[in-house]
């Protein structure tokens, strides 16, 4: 039997929400930027990395560890 690590699961979902919020915040700032395309490429890359890490955290947390 495996015990799920709920801290990892909850924190993974929190990071996903944070990454979406960061992306939307940067989307509102991009209008005032001198190069909005580069800004959104950077923000999208950073948000994508954070979402990928959080996805792995959720999967590992749901798999759990042996008891």
Backbone torsions as a table, in degrees:
resi	resn	phi	psi	omega
1	UNK	NA	140.4	-179.9
2	UNK	-111.8	142.1	178.3
3	UNK	-101.0	125.5	-178.9
4	UNK	-73.6	144.1	177.9
5	UNK	-98.3	93.0	-173.6
6	UNK	-70.3	-24.0	177.2
7	UNK	-63.7	-42.8	177.8
8	UNK	-65.3	-40.0	-178.9
9	UNK	-64.5	-48.6	-178.4
10	UNK	-65.2	-43.1	179.7
11	UNK	-67.1	-33.6	175.4
12	UNK	-62.9	-42.7	176.8
13	UNK	-67.6	-36.0	176.5
14	UNK	-62.7	-43.7	179.0
15	UNK	-64.0	-36.2	177.5
16	UNK	-63.3	-46.1	178.3
17	UNK	-63.6	-39.4	178.3
18	UNK	-63.2	-41.5	-179.3
19	UNK	-65.9	-41.1	176.9
20	UNK	-64.8	-40.8	177.5
21	UNK	-63.4	-41.3	177.4
22	UNK	-61.8	-43.2	-179.7
23	UNK	-63.8	-44.0	179.4
24	UNK	-66.7	-36.8	176.4
25	UNK	-63.4	-43.7	179.1
26	UNK	-67.8	-29.3	176.9
27	UNK	-64.0	-37.8	178.6
28	UNK	-73.6	-29.1	179.1
29	UNK	-79.0	-26.3	-173.3
30	UNK	-61.3	-23.1	-179.7
31	UNK	-64.1	-31.6	-177.9
32	UNK	-92.4	-1.4	-176.4
33	UNK	-80.3	155.1	176.4
34	UNK	-77.2	-25.0	177.4
35	UNK	-135.2	80.5	-175.1
36	UNK	-65.7	-27.7	-179.2
37	UNK	-67.4	-46.3	179.3
38	UNK	-66.0	-37.8	178.5
39	UNK	-62.3	-44.1	-178.7
40	UNK	-73.6	-29.5	174.5
41	UNK	-65.7	-41.2	178.2
42	UNK	-67.5	-45.7	-179.9
43	UNK	-65.0	-39.9	178.3
44	UNK	-66.5	-38.5	176.9
45	UNK	-64.6	-43.9	179.6
46	UNK	-65.6	-43.8	179.3
47	UNK	-64.8	-37.8	178.6
48	UNK	-64.0	-39.9	178.1
49	UNK	-65.1	-44.1	-179.7
50	UNK	-64.9	-40.3	178.3
51	UNK	-65.9	-38.6	176.9
52	UNK	-62.8	-44.3	178.3
53	UNK	-64.1	-41.6	-179.5
54	UNK	-67.4	-34.4	177.0
55	UNK	-63.0	-42.8	177.8
56	UNK	-64.6	-39.8	178.2
57	UNK	-62.0	-41.8	179.0
58	UNK	-64.0	-44.0	-179.8
59	UNK	-62.8	-46.9	179.8
60	UNK	-64.2	-39.0	178.2
61	UNK	-65.4	-36.6	179.0
62	UNK	-74.3	-31.0	176.3
63	UNK	-67.2	-44.9	176.4
64	UNK	78.8	-168.4	179.5
65	UNK	-128.3	157.8	-179.0
66	UNK	-68.3	142.3	179.3
67	UNK	-106.4	NA	NA
